[in-house]
Amino acid sequence: MSSSPVPANFENILFEKKNAIAYVTVNRPKVLNALNMATMEELRRAFHAIKQDAEVRVVMLTGAGEKAFIAGADISELARNNPVEAKAYTHQGQSVLNLIENCGKPVIACINGFALGGGCEIAMACTMRLASDNAKLGQPEVKLGIIPGYGGTQRLPRLVGKGVAMQLVLAAETISAQEAHRIGLVNEVVTPGELMPRAEAIAQKIIANAPLAVQWAMEAVNKGMEMPLAEGLFLEATLFGLCCATEDKKEGTTAFLEKRGAKFKGK
């Protein structure tokens, strides 16, 4: 994997790379960072570049301003969709979220306000979720006569269990960051000022580890969640064996035995 430059010409998102971290910010604060198709397409381009870029080790995904992470889909766009367009629209959105989930780099959702509908769904596609204590989360789609279409009916029960997911989706309740933490929807709740520093502290711990091992551990979890236990264990053993063919495994074990810090190369 070679390093690629930062993709240019974004209108709806901000993209920067710093200290092996890519920062992706949905930048439509006037509409609470609502997702239109143009924004989804820019997210696709950004995460495709991230996937190919060996310099990027961790991704931070957040929303511009202080009110919203992503407040949901662009309803004016959605309202015009006929059934054929709507099906294509959801498939397209789902494919972007699958890319976020499986880009080979941990993606930390920094939920700095409203994460509703598509915003909550994007957060769930991330590897982990941190929320500021003023964040609000929910899947309110049934209020509009539709259902969650960017994976909400699938990822939410996998994260919080079937009963709690049913309650959130069917009652269309918006919950606090504290409640989201209690049910396991977010990993941690911090003050708004601590949100990015805490995410960066976690990122630095990840960056200190072997890049391929991090990638394959994520793969084992993501793919194994969909498998019976026996198949998941087989996948784990296979990926463990693959790790043992890397230079980083040799460096990591040698460094441990020599009581020194490891210098990983991602090879």
N, C-alpha and C positions, 0 to 999 in steps of 0.2 A: 504494500500500500504506500503510495507516494502522497506527500502533502499537497493539498490543493489550496489555491488562494481563496480568500473570502468572496463568495458570490456577490455580485453587484446588482444595482438597479432594483432594490426593494422599495415599495411604496407603503406597505402595510405592516412590515415588521422591521425591527432593528437587529442587526447581526454583527457581533464582534468576537474576536478571539483574543484571549489573554491568559498567560500562564497555563497552557494546556486545557483551558476551559473555553467552550463556546457559549456565548450568551445570546439567546434568542428571545426577543421581546415583541409580543404582539402590540403594535403601535397605532391603535385607533381609539384613543382615550375619549374622544367626543361621543362615540357610540359604545362606550364601556368595553372596547376591544372586541366587539361582536365579530363573528366569523362569517365573512362572505366568501364566495368561491375564489376570488382573487387572492384573499389572505391564505386560504387553504393551499392554493397552488404555490404561493411563496414559501409556506412552511414545508411543502414537499421539496422544493429546490434547496432550501436551507439544510434539511435533514439528509437529503441525498449527498450534498457536499460534505456534511459532517461524517457520514458513513465512510466516505472515501478518504478522509483526511487523517493520516496517522498522527498528526500533531495534537489533534483534539482527543482528550481522554475522558472528559465529563462534559455534560451539557446542562446549562441552567435555562429553564423555560419559564417566562413570567409575562406579566402584562404591564403596559405603560400606565403611569399615573398611580393614584393612591386609592381608587375606588374599586377597580376590577382587575382580576386575573383575565378571565374571558367570560363575559356575561351571557354568552350563548350564541346561537346562530343568528344571522341577519334575517329577521322575520319578513321584511319587505321582499327579499329575494325568494324566501321559502313560499310565501303566499301565492306567487305566480306559477309555481311548479305544477304541471300536470302529472299523473301517475308515472308515466314513462320517465319524465325528467326527474321526478322525485327519487325513483329507484336508482337512476344513474348518479344522482346527487349523493345519496347515502353510500353507494359503493365507492365513489370517489373519495368521500370523507373517510370512510373506513380504511381505505388503502393508505391514506396519509398517516392515520393513527397507528396502523400496523407498522409503517416505516419508523415512526417514533419509538414504538415498543421494541422493534427488532433492528435498530441501527448499529448494534454492537458496542455502543457506548452507554454508560448509565446516564439517564436523563432525570434531573431533579426538578419537579414542578414546585416553583416558589409561588404559592397561592396568596396573593396580596390583596384580596378583596373578593368580589363576586366570582364564583366558578359555577355557573348554572348551565344546564343543558349541554350543548357541545363543549362548553368550557370545562365542566365537570368530567366529561368523557375524555377530553384531551389529557386532563390531569391523571385520570385512571390509566391511560396508555403509557404514562411516564413510569420510570423504574421505582421512584419513591416520591412522596408528597410531603412538603413542609407547608404549614399554613400560618399566616399572621393571625393574631387573636381577634382581628376584626373581619376575618374571612367568612363568607357564607357560601354553602354548597347545596346543590339540589338538581333534580331532574324534573322540571316542571312541564314536560312536553304534553302530557295528557290534558292540561288546561287549554292547549291550542288544538286539540282534536287529533294529535299525532302521538307517536311513541318515540322514545330515544332512538336515534338512527346512526349514531357514531359509536356503537358498541356498548351503550349504557345498559341495555338489558342483559348483556353477556359479562362484561367486566365487573359491574357492580356486585352481582351475587357471588362472583368468584372472590371478591375482596371482603365483603361484609357478611356473606351468608344470604340464603334465599329469602327468609322471612323479613329481615331488615330491608333488603333490596326491594321487595314487593311493597313494603310500606312507603319507602321513599318515592318509588316510581308511581304508585297508584294514588297516593294522597298528594303527590306533587309538593311535598313539604320542603321548605328551605331550612337547612340546619346550620347551627353555629360551628365554628372551627372546633370548639371544645367537644361538641357532640360527635362531629366527624372523627375526632381522635378517639373518643370512647368506643365507637363502633368499628374502628380499624380502617377507616377510609383515608385518614392522613396519619403520617408517622409521628409528627411532632407539631406542637403549637408554640410559637414564639411571638414576641412583640414585633411590630412592623420594622423597627430599626434593627432587629436581630436576624431578620429573615434571610437576607443575602449573606451576611457573615457566617451564619450557622450552616447554610447550604455550601458555602465555600470551604468551611472547615471539614465537612463530610467529604467534599470533592477532593481535598488535599490528602485525606486518608486513602481514598480510592486510587488517586494518582500515584501514591507510594507503592502500590502493589503491581504485580505482573500484568501487563495489558491483555495478553491472550487468556490468562487464567480468569481475569475479570469478565472478559467477553464470553468465554465458554461456561462460566458459572451462571451468568445471566441466561444463556441459551438453555442450560440444563433446567433451570427453574421455569422459564417461559414455556418451553416445549413439554417438560415433564408434567406441568399442571394439567395438560390435556390428555395425559396417558394414564393407563392403569399402572399401579405401583411397580409391577414387575418390569414393564417396558421402560418406565422412568428410571429405574435402577440400572437397566442395561444401557440406557443413554448416558447416565452418569459415569458408569464404568468406562464406556467408550471415550467420552470426553476427558476423563481422568488419564486414560492411556495416551490420548493425544497430547495432553499437557506434558507428559513424561518424555515426549520427543522434542521438546523445545529447549533452546539454549537458556531461557529464563528459568526453567525448572532446575537445571544444573547450577546456575548462578544462585538461585534462591536457597537451595539446600546447602550448597557450599558455604555461602555467606553465613547461614545459620550456624553451621558447625564451626566456622572460623570466628564466630561472634563479632561479625561486622555487618554493616548495612549492605543490602543487595543493590546492585546496579542493573536494573532491568532494561532490555532493549526492545521488547515486543517481538522477539524472534524465537 
